[in-house]
Amino acid sequence: MPFPRSKRKLYTEAELYEYAVGALARRMRTVAELKRLLRQKVEAETEFGKTLVELIIRKLKDQGYLNDAKYAAAYSSFRRDNEKFGRMRVITDLKAKGVHGDVIDTAVTPAFDEVNEEKQARAYLQRKRLVKPKDQKQAARIFRNLMRAGFRAKTIFTILKNWEVDDETLTALDSELPE
């Protein structure tokens, strides 16, 4: 016998605000992420639900609890310094989190201006404990790993050439690049 579906609790404005503040206390979020969370707590299809979510978002922005520009700047520097990711990976991740393109540009550009991409890629390889490839298969693995980490093909090929990977392998890897 299946359990009867209980009705979802609908949040009032004060309860929804408290929920949003609690969610932001646990970790920083973008406006889009927080809207997604709040819509689950109200009847998002109704005009009242949409208005309530927008009201809470506006209130949090006015109080300085919610700011996509600060989020993008902090996220960019964290991913650069701790995860050792490249510029393209950070941009892709921020887009997936719902940050606007202009905000991404203004946050990521200063974060990666002074970064030597080859040095960053080598730090990423060290962090992942990836060493000089012994064969074509390992070279391809390193190539794909660095592509996923957001580094440019030019930087990846420079590293592989310094590791004396043969030209045949580099040509094969070059054909894997997206157009």
Rosetta silent file (secondary structure, phi, psi, omega in degrees, C-alpha in Angstrom):
SEQUENCE: MPFPRSKRKLYTEAELYEYAVGALARRMRTVAELKRLLRQKVEAETEFGKTLVELIIRKLKDQGYLNDAKYAAAYSSFRRDNEKFGRMRVITDLKAKGVHGDVIDTAVTPAFDEVNEEKQARAYLQRKRLVKPKDQKQAARIFRNLMRAGFRAKTIFTILKNWEVDDETLTALDSELPE
SCORE:     score description
SCORE:     0.000 S_00000001
   1 L     0.000  121.820 -178.728    0.000    0.000    0.000 S_00000001
   2 L   -73.120  152.352  177.743    1.596    3.286   -1.054 S_00000001
   3 L   -73.898  141.727  177.216    1.909    6.138    1.360 S_00000001
   4 L   -69.837  140.232  179.895   -0.504    9.011    0.804 S_00000001
   5 L   -73.150  124.169  178.157    1.216   12.097   -0.559 S_00000001
   6 L   -83.665  151.176  178.636    1.290   14.790    2.045 S_00000001
   7 L   -71.648  139.451  177.357    0.710   18.353    0.982 S_00000001
   8 L   -68.323  144.437  175.926    3.852   20.427    0.722 S_00000001
   9 L   -74.500  128.877  176.078    4.279   23.123    3.296 S_00000001
  10 L   -96.134  131.042 -174.771    3.908   26.530    1.698 S_00000001
  11 L   -86.634  144.121  171.749    6.209   29.157    3.128 S_00000001
  12 L   -83.530  175.373 -179.280    5.191   32.645    4.184 S_00000001
  13 H   -60.416  -45.888 -178.058    7.382   35.632    3.299 S_00000001
  14 H   -64.807  -43.533  179.293    9.167   35.600    6.681 S_00000001
  15 H   -65.407  -39.825  179.549    9.760   31.843    6.579 S_00000001
  16 H   -66.884  -38.659  177.071   11.029   32.013    3.004 S_00000001
  17 H   -62.645  -46.006  178.836   13.389   34.852    3.932 S_00000001
  18 H   -61.421  -40.665  177.753   14.751   32.841    6.875 S_00000001
  19 H   -62.368  -43.820 -179.328   15.224   29.820    4.600 S_00000001
  20 H   -64.611  -43.338  178.711   17.103   31.958    2.054 S_00000001
  21 H   -63.500  -40.682  177.476   19.381   33.466    4.698 S_00000001
  22 H   -62.964  -40.518  178.221   20.091   29.982    6.045 S_00000001
  23 H   -64.175  -39.787  177.877   20.940   28.742    2.557 S_00000001
  24 H   -72.528  -26.293  177.880   23.333   31.668    2.082 S_00000001
  25 H   -70.656  -32.262  179.625   24.850   31.027    5.514 S_00000001
  26 H   -70.256  -41.463  176.529   25.777   27.501    4.463 S_00000001
  27 L  -166.037  158.554  177.396   27.574   28.695    1.326 S_00000001
  28 L   -65.363  146.532  178.201   27.660   31.545   -1.188 S_00000001
  29 L  -139.700  157.035  174.193   25.154   31.217   -4.010 S_00000001
  30 L   -83.903  167.868  177.293   24.331   33.007   -7.215 S_00000001
  31 H   -59.706  -44.478 -178.307   20.989   34.704   -7.757 S_00000001
  32 H   -62.751  -41.606  179.323   19.950   31.922  -10.157 S_00000001
  33 H   -63.983  -43.564 -178.481   20.859   29.164   -7.665 S_00000001
  34 H   -67.904  -38.462  176.594   18.952   30.830   -4.851 S_00000001
  35 H   -60.021  -42.261  178.748   15.906   31.421   -7.072 S_00000001
  36 H   -59.888  -43.197  178.677   15.916   27.716   -7.939 S_00000001
  37 H   -64.465  -45.242 -175.702   15.971   26.823   -4.246 S_00000001
  38 H   -68.614  -35.034 -179.632   13.231   29.270   -3.306 S_00000001
  39 H   -62.060  -25.987  178.631   10.915   28.208   -6.146 S_00000001
  40 L   -72.195  -19.935 -175.750   10.818   24.733   -4.609 S_00000001
  41 L   -96.427   -9.231  177.942    9.385   26.202   -1.417 S_00000001
  42 L  -127.945  170.460  174.036    6.527   28.176   -2.982 S_00000001
  43 L   -79.525   92.235 -171.869    4.013   27.557   -5.703 S_00000001
  44 L   -67.856  -20.271 -179.219    6.292   28.892   -8.423 S_00000001
  45 L   -73.813  -24.936 -176.870    3.644   28.616  -11.131 S_00000001
  46 L   -82.963  157.226  178.394    1.435   31.192   -9.460 S_00000001
  47 H   -64.681  -37.309  178.868    1.897   34.938   -9.752 S_00000001
  48 H   -62.793  -43.910 -179.925    2.074   35.181   -5.953 S_00000001
  49 H   -62.647  -44.450  179.277    4.906   32.623   -5.797 S_00000001
  50 H   -62.893  -44.306 -179.095    6.932   34.392   -8.491 S_00000001
  51 H   -64.441  -40.375 -179.913    6.437   37.766   -6.821 S_00000001
  52 H   -63.729  -43.595  178.522    7.401   36.372   -3.419 S_00000001
  53 H   -62.896  -45.065  179.972   10.647   34.881   -4.755 S_00000001
  54 H   -64.265  -37.244  177.894   11.546   38.145   -6.512 S_00000001
  55 H   -62.227  -45.625 -179.977   10.756   40.108   -3.342 S_00000001
  56 H   -64.721  -43.386  179.628   13.083   37.930   -1.245 S_00000001
  57 H   -61.376  -45.497  179.545   15.856   38.140   -3.874 S_00000001
  58 H   -61.079  -42.968 -179.190   15.524   41.965   -4.006 S_00000001
  59 H   -63.276  -42.944 -179.897   15.623   42.196   -0.206 S_00000001
  60 H   -67.961  -36.646  176.757   18.771   40.029   -0.010 S_00000001
  61 H   -65.946  -43.883 -179.548   20.478   42.059   -2.747 S_00000001
  62 H   -62.459  -34.478 -179.428   19.632   45.333   -0.983 S_00000001
  63 L   -83.463   -6.532  178.101   21.073   44.002    2.273 S_00000001
  64 L    84.748   10.049  178.925   24.261   42.868    0.517 S_00000001
  65 L   -80.157  -22.058 -173.612   23.763   39.158    1.177 S_00000001
  66 L  -130.100  117.085 -177.646   23.437   38.309   -2.494 S_00000001
  67 L  -152.575  109.405 -177.638   25.834   39.667   -5.114 S_00000001
  68 H   -64.830  -33.348 -179.373   26.775   37.802   -8.296 S_00000001
  69 H   -65.839  -45.074  177.506   29.803   40.023   -8.970 S_00000001
  70 H   -65.642  -40.814  178.859   31.359   39.265   -5.570 S_00000001
  71 H   -59.650  -48.592 -177.798   30.457   35.611   -5.950 S_00000001
  72 H   -63.217  -39.563  178.991   32.109   35.382   -9.380 S_00000001
  73 H   -66.042  -45.678  179.655   35.273   37.136   -8.157 S_00000001
  74 H   -65.674  -42.582 -179.885   35.598   34.896   -5.100 S_00000001
  75 H   -62.880  -43.187 -179.191   34.793   31.770   -7.115 S_00000001
  76 H   -61.941  -48.383 -178.057   37.361   32.668   -9.806 S_00000001
  77 H   -69.259  -34.698  177.155   40.193   33.245   -7.380 S_00000001
  78 H   -63.842  -48.981 -178.616   39.319   30.129   -5.365 S_00000001
  79 H   -66.138  -33.093  178.153   39.278   27.879   -8.434 S_00000001
  80 H   -69.013  -48.117 -173.050   42.497   29.476   -9.722 S_00000001
  81 H   -81.558  -41.821 -174.206   44.423   29.187   -6.447 S_00000001
  82 H   -92.740  -44.179 -177.563   43.079   26.006   -4.866 S_00000001
  83 H   -89.045  -18.075 -179.863   41.882   23.842   -7.752 S_00000001
  84 L    65.060   29.452  179.893   44.496   25.179  -10.224 S_00000001
  85 L   -77.859  159.227  176.597   41.900   25.344  -13.011 S_00000001
  86 L   -86.227  171.849 -176.805   42.315   27.363  -16.181 S_00000001
  87 H   -56.733  -46.828 -174.957   40.305   30.364  -17.315 S_00000001
  88 H   -65.038  -35.713  178.953   37.901   28.465  -19.604 S_00000001
  89 H   -65.796  -42.191 -179.802   36.883   25.972  -16.893 S_00000001
  90 H   -64.531  -42.852  179.171   36.066   28.799  -14.464 S_00000001
  91 H   -61.952  -45.326  179.621   34.029   30.615  -17.131 S_00000001
  92 H   -61.407  -44.502 -179.644   32.114   27.427  -17.984 S_00000001
  93 H   -63.999  -40.744  179.378   31.382   26.684  -14.322 S_00000001
  94 H   -66.567  -37.926  176.544   30.131   30.215  -13.665 S_00000001
  95 H   -62.517  -40.867  179.521   27.845   30.043  -16.713 S_00000001
  96 H   -64.711  -27.347  178.877   26.442   26.762  -15.401 S_00000001
  97 L   -84.983   -1.839  174.412   25.710   28.476  -12.093 S_00000001
  98 L    90.872   16.999  178.563   23.660   31.127  -13.871 S_00000001
  99 L   -81.201  139.496 -177.607   26.012   34.094  -13.661 S_00000001
 100 L   -67.776  147.808 -176.222   25.547   36.672  -16.439 S_00000001
 101 H   -57.758  -40.227  179.397   28.265   36.886  -19.131 S_00000001
 102 H   -65.124  -39.949  179.319   29.228   40.500  -18.380 S_00000001
 103 H   -65.574  -39.976  178.653   29.668   39.710  -14.696 S_00000001
 104 H   -61.363  -46.728 -179.341   31.821   36.696  -15.595 S_00000001
 105 H   -59.662  -44.773 -177.433   34.083   38.811  -17.810 S_00000001
 106 H   -71.389  -20.583  179.634   34.607   41.479  -15.160 S_00000001
 107 H   -92.758  -42.083 -173.751   35.407   38.860  -12.490 S_00000001
 108 H   -76.958  -38.216 -177.470   37.502   36.322  -14.408 S_00000001
 109 H   -57.241  -51.836  178.361   39.681   38.749  -16.378 S_00000001
 110 H   -66.183  -31.024 -178.805   41.357   40.350  -13.323 S_00000001
 111 H   -66.796  -32.104 -175.525   41.636   36.975  -11.597 S_00000001
 112 H  -109.819    3.923 -179.020   43.603   35.459  -14.495 S_00000001
 113 H   -61.075  -45.571 -174.911   45.475   38.530  -15.842 S_00000001
 114 L   -89.464    2.632 -175.069   48.677   37.935  -13.901 S_00000001
 115 L   -86.228  130.082  171.279   48.561   34.126  -14.209 S_00000001
 116 L   -82.864  111.909 -172.394   51.130   32.323  -16.340 S_00000001
 117 H   -62.613  -37.003  179.598   48.914   29.673  -17.936 S_00000001
 118 H   -65.588  -41.553  177.846   51.725   27.177  -18.479 S_00000001
 119 H   -63.092  -41.057  178.965   52.766   27.467  -14.836 S_00000001
 120 H   -63.938  -41.345  179.324   49.130   27.056  -13.787 S_00000001
 121 H   -65.667  -39.996  177.906   48.766   23.952  -15.977 S_00000001
 122 H   -65.850  -37.994  176.545   51.921   22.438  -14.487 S_00000001
 123 H   -64.786  -37.886  176.709   50.577   23.137  -10.981 S_00000001
 124 H   -63.716  -45.309  178.978   47.328   21.411  -11.988 S_00000001
 125 H   -60.798  -40.543  178.704   49.268   18.376  -13.257 S_00000001
 126 H   -65.882  -42.043  178.721   51.228   18.256  -10.016 S_00000001
 127 H   -61.291  -37.362  179.772   48.037   18.528   -7.968 S_00000001
 128 L   -87.584    0.507 -179.728   46.541   15.625   -9.925 S_00000001
 129 L    58.578   39.827  176.687   49.828   13.701   -9.680 S_00000001
 130 L   -96.228  129.255 -176.126   50.118   13.373  -13.442 S_00000001
 131 L  -114.760  177.111 -178.985   53.673   12.784  -14.641 S_00000001
 132 L   -51.900  129.148 -176.888   55.493   12.697  -17.973 S_00000001
 133 L   -70.935  143.534  179.238   53.670   10.283  -20.293 S_00000001
 134 L   -94.500  -23.099 -178.994   55.408    7.044  -21.273 S_00000001
 135 L  -145.574 -177.951 -176.147   53.246    6.277  -24.291 S_00000001
 136 H   -65.019  -37.789 -178.551   50.595    7.717  -26.612 S_00000001
 137 H   -63.668  -43.405  178.699   47.717    6.622  -24.399 S_00000001
 138 H   -67.753  -36.645  177.706   49.092    8.462  -21.339 S_00000001
 139 H   -63.389  -41.381  178.571   49.800   11.560  -23.438 S_00000001
 140 H   -64.994  -37.959  179.032   46.186   11.548  -24.631 S_00000001
 141 H   -63.406  -44.807  179.199   44.986   11.162  -21.046 S_00000001
 142 H   -64.831  -42.962  178.288   47.027   14.186  -19.929 S_00000001
 143 H   -56.843  -50.007 -178.225   45.830   16.172  -22.953 S_00000001
 144 H   -65.744  -38.511  178.230   42.156   15.477  -22.171 S_00000001
 145 H   -60.200  -46.090 -179.671   42.681   16.172  -18.479 S_00000001
 146 H   -68.885  -34.150  176.431   44.176   19.589  -19.230 S_00000001
 147 H   -64.376  -45.071  178.416   41.406   20.388  -21.742 S_00000001
 148 H   -63.295  -31.014 -178.866   38.746   19.586  -19.105 S_00000001
 149 L   -77.865   -5.529  172.878   40.637   21.750  -16.617 S_00000001
 150 L    94.594   23.926  178.696   40.180   24.745  -18.942 S_00000001
 151 L   -97.297  151.241 -179.500   43.603   25.277  -20.473 S_00000001
 152 L   -72.864  153.678 -179.162   44.187   26.401  -24.058 S_00000001
 153 H   -60.790  -37.752 -179.549   45.477   23.911  -26.629 S_00000001
 154 H   -58.322  -44.993  179.467   48.592   26.024  -27.221 S_00000001
 155 H   -64.976  -42.791 -178.863   49.592   25.693  -23.559 S_00000001
 156 H   -63.544  -44.742 -179.700   48.886   21.960  -23.509 S_00000001
 157 H   -66.183  -33.851  176.686   50.967   21.341  -26.639 S_00000001
 158 H   -61.520  -45.282  179.495   53.827   23.404  -25.171 S_00000001
 159 H   -64.209  -45.302 -179.257   53.876   21.189  -22.089 S_00000001
 160 H   -65.342  -36.927  177.550   53.681   17.987  -24.132 S_00000001
 161 H   -66.779  -38.193  176.747   56.493   19.167  -26.443 S_00000001
 162 H   -64.160  -27.644  177.011   58.653   19.945  -23.399 S_00000001
 163 L   -87.283    7.326  176.509   58.013   16.366  -22.295 S_00000001
 164 L    59.325   41.792  173.202   59.269   15.235  -25.714 S_00000001
 165 L   -74.285  136.428 -174.107   56.010   13.629  -26.832 S_00000001
 166 L   -66.557  155.017 -175.602   56.443   12.514  -30.447 S_00000001
 167 H   -62.431  -32.433  179.829   54.974   14.562  -33.315 S_00000001
 168 H   -62.223  -43.358  178.480   52.689   11.719  -34.442 S_00000001
 169 H   -65.157  -43.606  179.897   50.926   11.739  -31.066 S_00000001
 170 H   -62.573  -38.576  177.721   50.637   15.535  -31.093 S_00000001
 171 H   -64.314  -42.515  178.565   49.091   15.440  -34.570 S_00000001
 172 H   -63.323  -40.572  179.619   46.569   12.823  -33.426 S_00000001
 173 H   -68.914  -34.836  178.715   45.690   14.948  -30.382 S_00000001
 174 H   -61.585  -33.295  179.699   45.356   18.062  -32.549 S_00000001
 175 L   -71.998  -17.284  178.796   42.626   16.297  -34.524 S_00000001
 176 L   -79.819  -16.093 -176.980   40.648   15.829  -31.270 S_00000001
 177 L   -62.517  139.831  175.760   40.323   19.583  -30.761 S_00000001
 178 L   -69.090  150.192 -177.276   36.833   21.036  -31.220 S_00000001
 179 L   -68.736    0.000    0.000   36.467   23.272  -34.256 S_00000001
